Amino acid sequence: LNKISFMINALLLGLLAYWLLTLSGGIDFPEKGIEPVFPLLSIICLLIANVYIRKDERLVKSVDRLR
């Protein structure tokens, strides 16, 4: 689910970047808002979560070897 969410957020970030580039006036941050920041923040959080999920899976596998 983490990987699917990552792909959806990456697609959303790409669509928002395209939308901001096609609006008149170029990319002026005060005029356009902060919409691209939220998918970018979500992608960063998903990557951090993925690191800790892998770490937890390795810990569970190492405990299973001891049984």
N, C-alpha and C positions, 0 to 999 in steps of 0.2 A: 504494500500500500504506500510505503514511503517513496518508492521509486516512481509509482504512478503519479503521486501528488507532486513530486519533483518535476516530472515531464509536463504536467498540466500547468504548473506555475511558470516553467520556462516558456511554454507557449503563450501564456497570458502576458508575460513580460515582453515577449517579442511583438505581440499584437499591440500592446500599449506603446511600445517604442515606435512602431509603424504609425499608429494613430497620432502620436505627438509630432512626428516628422511631417505628416501630411496636413496638419492644421496650419492655417495661415499664421505667419509671424515667426516661424522657426521655433526653436526650443528656448523659450524664456521661462525660467522656473516659476516666478511669481504669477505669471499669467496662466500657466498650464496646470499647476497644482502638484501634488506629490504622489499621484497615483502609482507611478512605477516603483516607488520605494517599498510599498507593501508586498508585492510579489518577490522583490529582491530580498527583503527581510525574511520572508517565508522560506525562500530557497536556502538562505544561510542557516536558518533554524532546522530545516530538514536535513541538511548536510551534517550539522552537529549531532542531530538525533541519530542519523545513520552510523556515525562513528561509535556512539555509545551502545547502539543496538548490536553492532559487530563485536564490541568488547564484551558485552554481556553474553552473547552466543558462545564466544571463546571460553568464557568462564564456566558456562554450563557444560560444554563439551569436556573441559578438563576435569570437572567434578565427576562426570559420567565414567571417565577412565579409571577413577579411583575405586569405583564400586565393584 
